[in-house]
């Protein structure tokens, strides 16, 4: 793996970490149950994406 590819994966991991940390806070603040559930689904999706990128290392 090239250095440029590693930088890309590191950047992607940072983005996914940020999204994973934002989702629970946002979900807790929402009053619409359907929207809150959707944000929780997004949290799971970002966790899956984080794991996929992490496994590339």
Secondary structure as GFF3:
##gff-version 3
##sequence-region A 1 57
A	DSSP	alpha_helix	3	29	.	.	.	ID=ss1
A	DSSP	alpha_helix	33	55	.	.	.	ID=ss2
###
